[in-house]
Structure formats: C-alpha cells, structure tokens
Amino acid sequence: MTGDYRNAPRLPLLTAEEARQAVRHPFLLEQLDLSPRGAAAGQLASELARRLPAD
C-alpha cells in the first residue's frame, strides 16, 4: 500500500489560551442568536470548554 503525504507545512497546535478564546465565540453567538442555531453553538462551546485544561 502506498500513500501520498502533503509537503505543506503543518500548523502549530493551539495554545490553551488560544483555545479558550476560540470557545468564547460560540458562547457569544449563543447570547446573540436566540434561534436553535445559537443554542447549538452554546452547547458545542460547553462541550469544548469541558475538554480544555483548567489552569
């Protein structure tokens, strides 16, 4: 079996602070969008926040 690997450089992993900032955006969307989409964004943000390390 053979495979091709991209030669493009890999992006660095997010830092914990960058991940926390990224999770804040869906929380904000939940507050601004009262539709089911906003509720889903809040649920996703909650699930992601639980996976972040607590500093």
trRosetta pair geometry for C-beta under 8 A, 3 or more apart (Angstrom, degrees):
i j d omega theta_ij theta_ji phi_ij phi_ji
14 18 4.3 -137 -165 91 94 119
14 19 4.6 116 123 -59 134 86
14 22 7.0 -51 -143 -5 156 140
15 18 4.6 95 50 7 78 103
15 19 7.0 -142 91 -5 41 87
16 19 5.7 -56 -150 36 32 113
16 20 6.5 34 152 -21 65 104
16 52 6.5 116 -153 -168 86 100
16 53 5.7 -60 -121 52 131 105
16 55 6.4 113 131 -41 151 124
17 20 5.6 -50 -148 34 34 112
17 21 6.5 34 153 -18 64 104
18 21 5.7 -53 -149 36 33 112
18 22 6.4 34 152 -21 65 105
19 22 5.6 -53 -148 35 33 113
19 23 6.5 32 153 -20 65 105
19 48 7.8 -148 176 164 97 109
19 52 5.6 171 118 -111 125 115
20 23 5.8 -56 -149 35 32 110
20 24 6.8 43 150 -31 63 99
20 49 7.9 67 -125 -121 69 80
20 52 6.1 111 -77 -166 78 161
21 24 5.6 -45 -155 19 35 117
21 25 7.7 44 151 -27 59 93
22 25 6.3 -43 -168 13 39 113
22 48 8.0 -89 104 148 97 149
23 26 6.6 -53 -165 35 46 102
23 27 6.8 47 143 -18 70 108
23 45 5.2 122 -173 -151 79 83
23 48 4.9 -163 -110 103 111 120
23 49 5.1 133 173 -74 150 81
23 52 6.8 -94 -22 -35 154 141
24 27 5.4 -60 -155 39 41 116
24 28 6.2 42 151 -22 72 104
24 45 7.7 95 -94 -149 12 129
25 28 5.6 -53 -149 34 33 112
25 29 6.5 36 152 -20 65 103
25 45 7.9 -164 70 -99 53 123
26 29 5.2 -49 -145 35 39 117
26 30 6.4 49 153 -27 66 97
26 41 4.0 -155 -161 176 91 90
26 42 6.5 -178 144 -76 92 31
26 44 5.5 -90 -178 80 162 103
26 45 3.7 -170 88 -59 114 111
26 48 7.7 99 38 29 141 134
27 30 5.6 -48 -155 27 33 115
27 31 7.0 29 150 -15 62 103
27 41 7.8 -151 -56 133 20 95
27 42 6.3 75 -118 -118 50 72
27 45 4.6 -173 -55 152 74 164
28 31 5.8 -56 -155 35 36 110
28 32 6.3 20 154 -8 69 112
29 32 5.9 -66 -142 46 31 102
29 33 5.5 -8 173 15 73 117
29 37 8.0 -76 155 129 115 88
29 38 5.7 -154 140 -127 76 75
29 41 4.3 -55 92 133 122 163
29 42 7.6 -149 82 -52 80 69
30 33 6.8 -65 -119 55 18 83
30 38 4.8 125 -130 171 40 83
30 39 6.5 85 -137 -95 94 27
30 41 5.0 -154 -61 86 80 98
30 42 3.1 76 -105 -62 150 105
30 45 6.8 -109 -21 22 129 136
31 38 7.5 -146 20 -172 18 124
32 38 6.8 -156 72 -120 55 130
33 37 5.7 -53 143 86 140 95
33 38 3.1 -178 92 -69 88 116
33 41 7.0 71 58 22 126 137
34 38 5.8 -22 -61 46 11 150
35 38 5.4 109 52 5 61 97
35 39 7.5 -119 107 2 40 89
36 39 5.4 -53 -148 39 41 114
36 40 6.2 44 153 -23 70 103
37 40 5.7 -53 -148 35 31 112
37 41 6.5 35 151 -21 63 103
38 41 5.5 -50 -149 32 34 114
38 42 6.6 35 152 -18 64 103
39 42 5.7 -54 -152 36 34 112
39 43 6.5 34 151 -20 66 104
40 43 5.6 -51 -147 35 34 112
40 44 6.4 36 153 -18 65 104
41 44 5.8 -53 -148 37 31 111
41 45 6.3 32 153 -20 64 107
42 45 5.6 -53 -145 37 32 113
42 46 6.4 35 154 -22 65 103
43 46 5.7 -52 -150 33 32 113
43 47 6.5 30 153 -17 64 105
44 47 5.8 -56 -150 37 32 110
44 48 6.3 27 155 -14 67 108
45 48 5.8 -57 -145 41 31 109
45 49 6.0 35 155 -25 66 108
46 49 5.7 -53 -143 33 28 113
46 50 6.7 31 156 -22 62 102
47 50 6.0 -53 -155 29 31 111
47 51 7.1 23 150 -15 61 108
48 51 5.8 -63 -157 36 38 110
48 52 7.0 44 148 -32 68 100
49 52 5.8 -47 -155 17 38 115
